[in-house]
Amino acid sequence: MSTAPRLRRLVPVLAVLVTAVTVSACSNTPATDTGAPAALSGSGPATLWVRAADEPLDKALVAAWNTANPDRKITMLTVPDAQYVQKYVQAVRSGDTPDLAAVDIANVKSLTSQNLLTDITAQVNALPYKGELAPAGVDISTVDGKIYALPHQLDVSMLYYNKALFTKAGLDPAKPPTTLDELVNAARKITALGDGTYGFTMAGNCAGCNAYTLLPYIWASGGDIMNADGTKATLDSPAVAAALNAHKTMWDEKLMPPAAKDDNGATWLTGFQSGKVGMVALGSFGVSVYKADKNLDFGVTAIPGSQGTSAFLGGDVIGISKGAKNAQTAWDFIAWSMSADVQKTVVANTGQLTVRADAADNAATQAEPRLLVANKLIATAKVPVTAKYNSLFIDPTGPYLKFLRDWIFVGDTAKAISTGNDGFRSRLAS
Amino acid sequence: MTTPTPRRLRRPDWLPAAAFWTVFGLLALLFVAPLGWLLLASVKTSAEFAQTPPTLLPSSPSLENYRRLLDAGLARNVLNSALVTLGTVVAASVVSVLAGYGFARFRFRFRGVLFLIVLSTLMIPFQSIVPSLYVILDDLNLTNSLAGLVLVYTVFAIPFGIFTMRAAFAAVPAAVEEAAIVDGAGPFATLRRVLLPIVAPGVATVALYAFFTAWNEFLAALIFTTRQEQYTLPVVLANLQSGAGGTLNWGVLETGAVVSAVPCVVIFLILQRYYVAGLTGGAVKE
C-alpha cells in the first residue's frame, strides 16, 4: 500500500481540522461589563457551588436553609478544589451559572478580575453588622470600592504545639513561644529529648502550605514579602530575613525531620499527629482533626515573629454569579447565613470559625477554647493582596517556593534573593 | 487459519522447576505487593495510618473508611458510572465492528484518508477540545445527561476500536468470507454468522478498552455535569478525598481506589485471554 501520496493529500485536511479546533477553543469572549448595581431579582430556588474541602459546613447550612425555606430550596454542587475555577469560568461563559459561588478566598481575585460576580455593595452597606465581618475577607473581595463577595467559611493559620513534649522538655505548656528566638529555643530543647523527636516541622516542598503558614512569620516580624499594592517583591526586607533565618537555623541544626524538606503537603498533618513533633504551623482546620486523636495533647497560639504575632486568613468567600437567575434568593441566603443565630448554632456546631467577631464567643468555642483562639485571630489576619496570587505563591513551580527552599534548605541567601527577584518580576510582568 | 495459542505460561525446558517457582514467585510478589499494601491500608484507622514508623498489619482492623464511603450515599453515582460504562461499551463495540469491517473488507473512495482521519483523532488532547465540546453538548441539551457522556466516551474509544477491528477483520482469510457469499449470505449475514465469532477476541479488546475509558474518566464527567446526582463515581471520589485545607484524606483515597478497582479487575480477569489475543491479532500477516 502506498501511503506517502495519501499522506500528502491529507495534510491540508488535517491542517483545517487542527485550526478549527484551536480557534473554537480560544473563541470564548469575555463576559460583558455592566454598570451600576441593580436591585437583585429572582426569588426562585437557587443553586450553590462549593469546593470539596469545605463541603461539610455548606451541607449543614443548606439543610437548615431548606427546612426554613421549603419554597425556595438551595441545591448544592460539590466541585473538586483544583478544578473549581476552571469549571466555574466554563459554566459562566456558557450561561449555565450557579446562583451562588463559594470560592477559595485566594481565588476570588481571579473571578472579580474577569467580572464574573455581581456587585453587592448596596446590600452589604445595609447590613447592621458590616463592621463585625472579617476585614481581610471583605477587602480581598472589594474592587474599586465595590464589594463582590463576603466571608463565608474561615480558617486562620496558627502555631500548633505538643503540650506533652513541652512538659517533657522542661518548657511551660501554658507559655508557647511568642518570638522567633523562643520558637527556635523550644525546638532545640524538644529535639534534645531524642528518640526520633523533632522540635519543628514544615511541608518544605508545598507552595500553598507555606504561603499559608510561613508568610505570617514575615508579617509578624514587621514587614512583608511584597510592597503594599502587591506589584513588587521585597525579598531583601529584614522581616523576610528574620523569619527565614529562624527556619534555616532549625533545618541546619536538624531540629526538623529530614522528610520536611521534600514534604509536598501529603504528610503535613500527619507528621504532628504522630506525637513526635513539637511544633508546626497549620490552618485552624487542624483542631477538629487532632482533637479526635485522644493521645495528642496539643495547644494553639498565634504565629510569632520578631515583632509580635500574625495570621493568614484562609477559607472561602461567597458571592452571587453574574447573570444569576435567582439573585434575591442568593442574597437572602448569604445574609441569613451571617445572622448571629446561624453563626452561633449551625456554623459553630460544625466546628467552624464564625465570620463575625461578635459571634466568636459561643457555646462551641467555650467547649473548645482552641477554636476561640483561632476565632479571635480573624480580626487581625491578613491575605496577600495580589491578582497573581496563584502564579506567585500557589504554583509549585512559582518563585515563592523556590525562593524559600533556596534560602532554608540550600542556604545561599544572596542567590535566593537574586533568583527570587527575577522570578517574581517575570511572573508579575506576565 | 490458526487457532490462538493458549497464553498460559509454560516452564521452559532448560529452567529447573525450583528456580522457575522462586523467580516467578518473587516477580508475582513484586507486582502484587502495592495492591496488598493498598488493601491493608484501607482497613487501618486514620490514627494508625498517621503512625510513624508505619505498621505493617493493621493492629485493629476497622471498616471506618468503607463506612464513610457508604455514608456518602454513592449508590446513585455508582449506578451512573455503570450506565455510562455499559452504554459506552455497547456503542463503541457496535460502531467499531461495523467501521472496522467496512475499512477492512470494502473498497470505496477516500478509504485511506478516512481511516487516517479517524486515527489522527487519537492525537488530539482531550483538554484542548473541552470548550468546543461543551458548546456542542449544551446546544444539543446533552450536558447533565448520561447520554451525553456516553457519546463523548464513545468518541474517545472508537479510534482505537476501529483500528483494532480493522486489523482483526484483515487477519481473516478472504476464503472464509467467499465461502459464505457462495452459500448466498449478504454482507451483514456474513458479518454476523461467519466473521463475528472469528473476530471475537478483537471485540473483547474493544469492549475492555471502552470499559476502562468510561469507568475511570474524570475530567469530562466533571465539566459536563452540574448536578450532584448526575456525577459519576470518579468525580464523587475526588470530592470525598479532599480533606480540610487542601489536605488529602488518605483513608478515603485508598478505599475509593479499592472499590473502584474491583469491577476493573473482575472484567479484566474474565476477558484477559481474549484481550491479549485481540491485541496481537493481525499484527503479523500469515
Chai-1 contact restraints between the chains, C-beta under 6 A:
chainA,res_idxA,chainB,res_idxB,connection_type,confidence,min_distance_angstrom,max_distance_angstrom,comment,restraint_id
A,R6,B,G112,contact,1.0,0.0,6.0,A-B,restraint_1
A,L10,B,V113,contact,1.0,0.0,6.0,A-B,restraint_2
A,L10,B,L116,contact,1.0,0.0,6.0,A-B,restraint_3
A,V21,B,I129,contact,1.0,0.0,6.0,A-B,restraint_4
A,S24,B,S132,contact,1.0,0.0,6.0,A-B,restraint_5
A,A25,B,S128,contact,1.0,0.0,6.0,A-B,restraint_6
A,A25,B,P131,contact,1.0,0.0,6.0,A-B,restraint_7
A,A52,B,N239,contact,1.0,0.0,6.0,A-B,restraint_8
A,A52,B,S242,contact,1.0,0.0,6.0,A-B,restraint_9
A,A53,B,S242,contact,1.0,0.0,6.0,A-B,restraint_10
A,A53,B,A244,contact,1.0,0.0,6.0,A-B,restraint_11
A,L77,B,T226,contact,1.0,0.0,6.0,A-B,restraint_12
A,L77,B,Q228,contact,1.0,0.0,6.0,A-B,restraint_13
A,T78,B,N239,contact,1.0,0.0,6.0,A-B,restraint_14
A,P80,B,A238,contact,1.0,0.0,6.0,A-B,restraint_15
A,P80,B,N239,contact,1.0,0.0,6.0,A-B,restraint_16
A,D81,B,S242,contact,1.0,0.0,6.0,A-B,restraint_17
A,Q83,B,L222,contact,1.0,0.0,6.0,A-B,restraint_18
A,S94,B,Y134,contact,1.0,0.0,6.0,A-B,restraint_19
A,S94,B,D138,contact,1.0,0.0,6.0,A-B,restraint_20
A,L269,B,T247,contact,1.0,0.0,6.0,A-B,restraint_21
A,T270,B,A50,contact,1.0,0.0,6.0,A-B,restraint_22
A,Q273,B,A50,contact,1.0,0.0,6.0,A-B,restraint_23
A,S274,B,A50,contact,1.0,0.0,6.0,A-B,restraint_24
A,S274,B,T52,contact,1.0,0.0,6.0,A-B,restraint_25
A,G283,B,G245,contact,1.0,0.0,6.0,A-B,restraint_26
A,F285,B,A244,contact,1.0,0.0,6.0,A-B,restraint_27
A,F285,B,G245,contact,1.0,0.0,6.0,A-B,restraint_28
A,D293,B,A47,contact,1.0,0.0,6.0,A-B,restraint_29
